[in-house]
Amino acid sequence: MRFMVIERFRHGDPAPVGERFRRQGRMMPDGVAYEASWIDPAGMRCFQVVQASSRDALDAWIARWNDLIEFEVVNVVDPGDFWAPAAFAERIVEPHLRNVRDDDAEAIARIYAPYVETTADSFEETAPDAAEMRRRFATVTASYPWLVATLGGEVAGYAYGTMHRARPAYRPSVEVSVYVDQSAQRRGIARLLYGALFRELAARGYHRAFAGITASNEGSIAFHRAVGFTPIGVFHEVGYKFGRWHDTSWWERDLSPIAPA
């Protein structure tokens, strides 16, 4: 996979980036390779073309620089590949975001089920059915947004906020989750959903978002770091599933500075 990575130096200062680069190089993990780069001196931006075996591998590299650089990533292809009839027909289908509806329940239950049944990414042990999903829609949307991404009219992913803690002083805090259909991954849908969710939460007055991630889920950890989350700590052996203990890594992200789109 080829990506155009647009980097903006945090605080408009390239000096810390240059210093780290001189000491440690590009710090690219296995599966990520640099092709070319250009600097926009007026805008204090760097444009890099990067080859990566997956978006998770790219996010692992981004996480190593996220404290000094803001990233925007675009998946790019050769013009010949883009204009090939079959590929072009597939790529012109863009994700569409909207609020969840009751008739999404079956699709969302289907998307969520593999996370419950085959991974420890969810600590649930029985996948909820459509009726349970509709109950959850009603409970969550009474106080928080629940967003859906569709591709060609079909639900491809979803994201929502939930209560962080029950005591009243926790009201400005929110826990967030995002799930994408396994057939629709690597298309930027999770990032798109989270961006819209964060803006909606900020508009409603929420101050800080929290995410609990099974510590073995390196892809999710890299993704959350890439979208601005920072680590808080680890709950050790807090869950038991599939015959073994699992740690949970906790992450936080400020919502207040986000301006409406």
Secondary structure, 3 states (H helix, E strand, C coil): CEEEEEEEEHHHCCHHHHHHHHHHCCCCCCCEEEEEEEEECCCCEEEEEEEECCHHHHHHHHHCCCCCEEEEEEEECCHHHHHCHHHHHHHCCCCEEEECCHHHHHHHHHHHHHHHHHCCCCCCCCCCCHHHHHHHHHHHHCCCCEEEEEECCEEEEEEEEEECCCCHHHCCEEEEEEEECHHHCCCCHHHHHHHHHHHHHHHCCCCEEEEEEECCCHHHHHHHHHCCCEEEEEEEEEEEECCEEEEEEEEEEECCCCCCC
